[in-house]
Every structure is written in structure tokens, then in C-alpha cells.
Amino acid sequence: MEENKLKNKDFQNLVDLSPLTEGLEKINKEIGEVIVGQSKLIKLILAAILSDGHVLLEGFPGLAKTLSAKIIAKTIDTNFSRIQFTPDLMPSDVLGTSVYDFNESSFSFKKGPIFSNIVLIDEINRAPAKTQAALFEVMEEKQVTIDGNRMLMKQPFVIVATQNPIDMEGTYSLPEAQLDRFIFKIKIDFPDLQEEIKILQLHQHRKRRNPLDKVQSIWSADQIESFKEIVSSIRVDKSILNYIANIVHTTRGHKDIYLGASPRASIALLRGSMAIAAMNGRDFVIPEDIHEIADAVLAHRIILTAEKEMEGSTAETVIKEVVQSIEIPR
């Protein structure tokens, strides 16, 4: 009942959320013209942008992982780059390299495709560990250090990476330290029957036209920064902070979990729930906001015991059990 009242907005916001609410309505309408369903996917990617975080998309081929990232990038009036990870990709192909200028008799740095606002990394697990490691610094500190020179990334800076869970040949699993740098890992499911019918109808209607041609820019870089300020103003009660800490702490001693979530997971759960609260039209976080993102924040940050994996259990199932075991603050 309490949740229904909150959804019906029987309260008074102290923070003006109208700019963000209007911006979300516009961008969701624009995306909805091209992508069918996948509402959770779109919401979490936008939440990651508002949380200043990165996203890992995992799903079978043909589920619009790359298309979704490209469409969201196009609805934002910022720089966009795409990097196709392959086994022969070198760190310099991502970060850039120093080039000798014969006319000036000196070296100058040529920036790589990582120097952009929204970066789509397709099939991130196809590059070897050396290239994957090149992303560690830029994902966490939003800077690149080359030859002792530190170069900051322009804001917003968001990496949207994709990977295929069933294709093992020629892939390199992401290390736990790198997975921990993604605020969300989103698993994409197949559409239901009605959504698949609508996909076919849209495809037939647009004929040979590229769906990206129809997408217009909605948000600017300055707007995103102002939306981040709104999100940072979302109120979080002490009981909610304790609730987040209890959830994460429980993963470290759970019988089915070999390795629990780190403090970075607690911060990600906090930042993500603040963005979700604002997107849900509230200037304060409630437990339901945390429930909405718990699996996307925590599932890729834990390692199940060998026995649990042999049973066929998933990290998402165990995280659900952990959340349900913690008393909800009132």
C-alpha cells in the first residue's frame, strides 16, 4: 500500500524534478519509435548515465544490444565512438599513441577512440587481457595516462560494452576487477510473442531505411550535467544507507557465495538507487528503488560456490534470496 501511494505521488517533492521528468519523457518517446520493449534495458542505461557509471550488456546475438546503445547515443548530442574488440586489438588502438612529427622534430599524441563522451565497446570479451586492462584507469578515474601525461575525459563519459554469453571460442573472460567497474550488468532476454510481432511490423514499415536515421538528439551534454546535479540532490535516509550496507555485507558471508561484493558495490547500489528514485518521480530513495536494480548491480560482483554453480543456480537468484532475507526499513 505504501508503495502504491508513493507511485501515485501522494507526497511533496522538495527538489524540482520537472526538468529531468520532461527530459526522460522526450528521450523515451524518441527511443520507443525504434526499439520495441526492452524498457528495463533503456531505463538502466539512462540510470547509468545519470549515475556517472558504465554498463555491460549481455545477451544472445540479435537482441539489439548494439542497436540500443547506438540509438541512446544518438539521442544525446555528444561525441560517440564505437570500438570493435578483436583478439588482435592493441591498447594503443583504444587509448591512442605518440606519433613522431618530422616537421616539428617531436612526438605528438594522437588520441584513440576512447576519447569520446559515449563509447560503445562491441564484444568486449574478444580482446586479450592486455587490451582489456587498458580500460581500468579510464573507467574508474576517467583519465588516461600516457608517457607520464595525464589527460582527463570530457563529461559525460560513459562506456557501454556488450558481450555474448554463449560464444566462448576466441573470447577472454573479463577479470573480476574489471567487472566491478561496471555499475550495471544487464542481461537481455528474448522478446515475448507480441513484442516480436511488433518488431516485424516496424521492420516492414521502415522498409530499407536505417532505423538510426529517424532518431533525433534530445539531451545535450549540459543537460546531462544538470540532471546529474538533480540526482545528487536525492535524499537518502540513514535507514536506507544501513539497508544497502546490510545487503552487500550479507553477500560476504552467505553460504552459497564464494566471493562477496566489495564496498564499490555499496556505492554503486547507492548511486543507482538515487538515479532510479529521480526517474520514478521522487526526491528520496525507498527500498523498492534498491530492489529494482539489486541484481544488475550485484550479480556480476559475486562468485558463487562451486556446489551452487553445479546445481545450475544463477547469481541473480542468489542475490534475490539475499535481498529477501534482509528486513525492509520502515
Secondary structure, 3 states (H helix, E strand, C coil): CHHHHHHCCCCCCCCCCHHHHHHHHHHHHHHHCCCCCCHHHHHHHHHHHHCCCCEEEECCCCCCHHHHHHHHHHCEECCEEEEECCCCCCHHHHHEEEEEECCCCEEEEEECCCCCCEEEEECHHHCCHHHHHCHHHHHHHCEEEECCEEEECCCCCEEEEEECCCCCCCCCCCCHHHHCCCCEEEECCCCCHHHHHHHHHHHHHHCCCCHHHHCCCCEEHHHHHHHHHHHHCCECCHHHHHHHHHHHHHHCCCCCEEECCCHHHHHHHHHHHHHHHHHCCCCECCHHHHHHHHHHHHHHHCEECHHHHHCCCCHHHHHHHHHHHCCCCC
